[in-house]
Amino acid sequence: MKSMDMKRRTMVLASKLYYKDNLTQQQIAQQLNVSRMKVSRLLQQAKEEGIVRITIDYSGTYPGMEKELQVKYRLKDAVVIDTSVGVPAKEQVASAAAFYLENYTKKRSTIAVGWGTTMKLVPDYIHQMEAYDLTFCPIIGGQGQRELDMHATTIASNFAKKTGGRALSLIAPALVENGEEKQILMRNDLIRRVVETTANAEYAVFSLGNPLVINSSISKSGYFIDEDLAQLEREGAVCDLVSTVFLNKESGECCKSITDRCIGITGQQLKRIPNKICVVESEEKKESVKAALNGGYIDILIVDQVIAEYLIKQ
């Protein structure tokens, strides 16, 4: 155990000299009396073990475009990431969202959390929030055997682990068969308290999607039967907002018979959360974002360059 402690101490010291003091690997090797190759291995292992965590802030690349989005859509803030750097856009918006939360979230806040393949990446980029005393709540339920890592309760738990905060669990399906079943579940004290806490959150962080796109999160989730998917297509749904509300191209609510069976906060409760942070990328979602913006469901937009350009041209 003692030798392992000494090895960790050496990794910490090498990392501090390299990343904080800006010494070269050769200078560190001389100071520690080891080979330069040994220093290189120590620095690599320090990253692998989480001693060193590197976060790249992709925001601020397009300040003019961000300002246009803020003014046009009456946003509190907008972050546009650069899609030309060779990193997948989904990872970039997730990293930018983590950076935004670290720098703009107030301590002792409650944060409502959405679900999906973009949202599940955000906690991976979080660090240095242990003193914030945050509570994370799922916007919608979700149980089942498929894609468990993209359920809101799982993502809320992952946020709590990375920040040293707390997470509430909504142990209920995302979607039930009928209104009567929903009423029974919503009378459960535990479920009701979680939903109430989520509805009163200071922040919401979520992605959104186009429910009719092949391989969308909604199709992967297993929440929706073929009849639901057919209804979404029939009523022209272009935007899925955490499945609490669906919007058509005119930003009107549609598919109410589906959302009336969802276990979680309502679309109107989501809308009332004062700081709604939407994290989204890919051209196939550009109409989805436009519908959500015009409907008043977004306060802070973290988006890729492709969608930003589309929104400005509209």
C-alpha positions in Angstrom: 0.0 0.0 0.0 2.8 2.4 0.9 4.5 1.9 -2.5 1.2 2.6 -4.3 0.8 5.8 -2.3 4.3 6.9 -3.3 3.6 6.1 -7.0 0.4 8.3 -6.8 2.4 11.0 -5.1 5.0 10.9 -7.9 2.2 11.1 -10.5 0.7 14.1 -8.7 4.0 15.9 -8.5 4.9 15.2 -12.1 1.5 16.5 -13.2 1.8 19.6 -11.1 5.3 20.4 -12.6 4.1 19.8 -16.1 0.6 21.3 -16.2 0.9 24.0 -13.5 4.5 25.0 -13.5 5.0 24.5 -17.3 8.2 22.6 -17.0 9.3 20.3 -19.9 9.3 16.6 -19.5 13.1 16.6 -19.6 13.3 19.2 -16.8 10.8 17.1 -14.7 13.0 14.0 -15.3 16.0 15.8 -14.0 14.2 17.1 -10.9 12.7 13.7 -10.1 15.8 11.8 -11.1 14.0 9.5 -13.6 14.1 9.1 -17.3 12.1 11.4 -19.6 10.2 8.3 -20.8 9.2 7.5 -17.2 7.8 11.1 -16.9 5.8 10.6 -20.1 4.3 7.4 -18.6 3.5 9.1 -15.3 1.6 11.9 -17.1 -0.3 9.4 -19.2 -1.3 7.3 -16.2 -2.3 10.4 -14.3 -4.9 11.1 -17.0 -6.1 7.5 -17.1 -6.6 7.5 -13.3 -8.4 10.8 -13.2 -5.6 12.7 -11.4 -5.4 15.0 -14.4 -8.7 15.9 -16.1 -8.6 18.1 -19.2 -11.6 20.0 -20.2 -11.6 21.9 -23.5 -13.9 24.9 -23.7 -15.3 25.0 -27.2 -17.4 28.1 -26.6 -16.6 31.6 -27.7 -15.5 30.6 -31.2 -18.4 32.5 -32.8 -19.2 35.5 -30.6 -21.0 37.3 -33.5 -23.2 34.3 -34.3 -23.9 33.8 -30.6 -25.0 37.4 -30.2 -27.3 37.1 -33.2 -29.0 34.1 -31.7 -29.4 35.8 -28.4 -31.1 38.8 -30.0 -33.2 37.0 -32.5 -34.6 34.4 -30.1 -34.5 36.5 -26.9 -32.1 34.1 -25.2 -30.2 34.6 -22.0 -27.1 33.1 -23.6 -26.0 31.1 -26.6 -22.9 29.0 -27.2 -21.9 27.9 -30.7 -19.2 25.2 -31.0 -16.8 24.8 -33.8 -17.5 21.7 -35.9 -14.2 22.0 -37.9 -11.8 20.8 -35.1 -12.2 17.1 -35.8 -14.0 16.2 -32.6 -17.6 14.7 -32.9 -20.1 17.5 -32.4 -22.1 15.5 -29.9 -19.0 15.3 -27.6 -18.3 19.0 -28.2 -21.7 20.2 -27.1 -21.6 17.9 -24.1 -18.3 19.3 -23.1 -19.5 22.9 -23.6 -22.6 22.1 -21.5 -20.4 20.8 -18.7 -18.2 23.9 -18.8 -21.3 26.1 -18.7 -22.7 24.3 -15.7 -19.4 24.6 -13.9 -19.2 28.3 -14.5 -22.7 29.6 -14.3 -24.7 27.3 -11.9 -25.3 28.8 -8.5 -24.5 26.8 -5.4 -27.3 24.8 -3.7 -29.4 24.7 -6.9 -31.7 22.0 -8.1 -31.2 20.9 -11.7 -33.8 19.1 -13.7 -32.2 16.6 -16.1 -33.3 15.2 -19.4 -32.5 12.0 -21.2 -30.9 10.8 -24.4 -27.6 10.0 -26.1 -26.3 13.6 -25.9 -27.3 14.1 -22.3 -25.6 10.9 -21.1 -22.2 12.4 -22.2 -22.4 15.6 -20.2 -21.5 14.2 -16.8 -18.3 12.7 -18.3 -16.9 16.2 -18.7 -17.9 17.6 -15.3 -15.2 18.3 -12.7 -14.5 20.7 -9.8 -18.1 21.1 -8.6 -17.8 19.3 -5.3 -18.5 22.5 -3.3 -21.7 23.4 -5.2 -24.1 21.2 -3.1 -26.4 20.4 -6.1 -29.5 18.3 -6.4 -30.3 16.6 -9.7 -33.8 15.4 -10.6 -35.0 13.5 -13.6 -37.5 15.3 -15.8 -39.2 12.1 -16.8 -39.4 8.5 -15.6 -37.8 5.6 -17.4 -37.5 1.9 -16.7 -36.8 -1.0 -18.9 -34.0 -3.2 -20.3 -32.9 -1.0 -23.2 -30.4 1.8 -23.3 -30.3 2.2 -19.5 -27.5 4.7 -19.6 -29.6 7.3 -21.4 -32.5 7.3 -18.9 -33.0 10.5 -17.0 -32.7 8.9 -13.6 -29.4 7.2 -14.6 -28.0 10.5 -15.9 -29.1 12.4 -12.8 -27.2 9.9 -10.7 -24.1 10.2 -12.9 -24.3 14.0 -12.5 -24.4 13.6 -8.7 -21.5 11.2 -8.6 -19.3 13.6 -10.7 -20.3 16.7 -8.6 -20.5 15.2 -5.2 -24.2 16.3 -5.1 -27.4 14.4 -4.7 -29.8 12.7 -7.1 -33.4 11.9 -6.9 -34.8 8.8 -8.7 -38.1 8.7 -10.5 -38.8 5.0 -10.3 -41.6 4.8 -12.8 -42.0 4.2 -16.5 -41.6 7.1 -18.9 -44.9 6.3 -20.4 -47.9 4.3 -19.1 -50.8 2.7 -21.0 -53.6 5.1 -20.0 -54.6 8.1 -17.8 -55.9 5.9 -15.0 -52.6 4.2 -14.6 -50.9 7.6 -14.5 -53.2 8.8 -11.8 -52.4 5.8 -9.6 -48.6 6.3 -10.0 -48.8 10.1 -9.4 -50.6 9.4 -6.1 -47.5 7.6 -4.9 -45.8 9.9 -2.3 -42.2 9.2 -3.6 -43.1 9.8 -7.2 -45.1 12.9 -6.4 -42.4 14.5 -4.3 -39.7 13.9 -7.0 -42.0 15.4 -9.7 -42.7 18.4 -7.5 -39.0 19.0 -6.7 -38.2 18.8 -10.4 -41.0 21.3 -11.3 -39.5 23.8 -8.9 -35.9 23.4 -10.1 -33.8 26.5 -10.8 -32.2 25.0 -13.9 -33.1 22.4 -16.5 -30.5 20.8 -18.8 -31.8 18.7 -21.6 -31.4 17.8 -25.3 -34.2 17.5 -27.8 -34.8 15.4 -30.9 -36.8 14.9 -34.0 -39.0 11.9 -33.2 -39.4 10.9 -36.8 -35.7 10.5 -37.6 -34.5 6.9 -38.1 -32.5 5.8 -35.0 -33.6 8.7 -32.9 -33.4 8.4 -29.1 -37.1 8.0 -28.9 -37.0 4.9 -31.2 -34.1 3.4 -29.2 -35.7 4.0 -25.8 -38.4 1.3 -26.2 -40.8 3.7 -24.4 -43.1 4.1 -27.4 -45.2 1.5 -29.2 -45.7 1.5 -33.0 -49.1 3.2 -32.5 -47.4 6.1 -30.7 -44.8 6.5 -33.4 -47.5 6.5 -36.1 -49.4 9.2 -34.2 -46.2 11.4 -34.0 -45.9 11.1 -37.7 -49.6 11.7 -38.4 -49.7 14.9 -36.3 -46.4 16.3 -37.7 -44.3 16.2 -34.6 -40.8 17.7 -35.4 -39.6 18.3 -31.8 -39.5 15.9 -28.8 -38.8 17.9 -25.6 -37.9 15.2 -23.2 -41.1 13.6 -24.2 -43.0 15.9 -21.9 -44.2 17.9 -24.9 -44.2 17.4 -28.6 -44.2 20.3 -31.1 -45.1 20.7 -34.7 -43.3 23.1 -37.2 -45.5 26.0 -36.0 -44.4 25.4 -32.4 -47.8 24.1 -31.5 -48.3 21.3 -29.0 -49.3 18.0 -30.6 -49.8 14.3 -29.6 -51.4 15.3 -26.3 -52.7 11.8 -25.9 -49.1 10.6 -25.6 -47.8 13.3 -23.2 -50.9 12.9 -21.0 -49.6 9.3 -20.3 -46.0 10.4 -19.4 -44.7 10.2 -15.8 -42.8 13.3 -15.0 -43.3 17.1 -15.1 -45.5 18.6 -17.8 -44.5 20.7 -20.7 -45.8 23.8 -19.0 -43.9 23.0 -15.8 -40.7 22.6 -17.9 -41.4 26.0 -19.5 -41.7 27.7 -16.1 -38.2 26.6 -15.0 -36.2 29.9 -15.2 -33.0 28.6 -16.7 -33.6 26.1 -19.5 -30.3 24.9 -21.0 -30.8 23.0 -24.3 -27.8 21.0 -25.6 -28.2 19.9 -29.2 -26.3 19.1 -32.4 -26.8 17.6 -35.9 -28.6 19.0 -38.9 -31.5 16.6 -38.6 -32.6 18.5 -35.4 -32.5 22.1 -36.8 -36.3 22.2 -37.2 -36.7 20.7 -33.8 -34.6 23.5 -32.2 -36.4 26.2 -34.1 -39.8 24.9 -32.9 -38.6 24.8 -29.3 -37.1 28.3 -29.5 -40.2 29.8 -31.0 -42.3 28.0 -28.4 -40.3 29.6 -25.5 -38.8 26.3 -24.2 -35.1 27.4 -24.3 -33.3 30.1 -22.3 -29.7 29.1 -23.0 -28.8 27.3 -26.2 -25.6 25.2 -26.7 -25.6 24.2 -30.3 -23.3 23.3 -33.2 -22.4 25.6 -36.0 -24.7 23.9 -38.6 -27.9 24.5 -36.5 -26.7 28.0 -35.5 -26.3 29.0 -39.2 -29.8 27.6 -40.0 -31.4 29.5 -37.2 -29.9 32.8 -38.1 -30.9 32.5 -41.7 -34.6 31.8 -40.8 
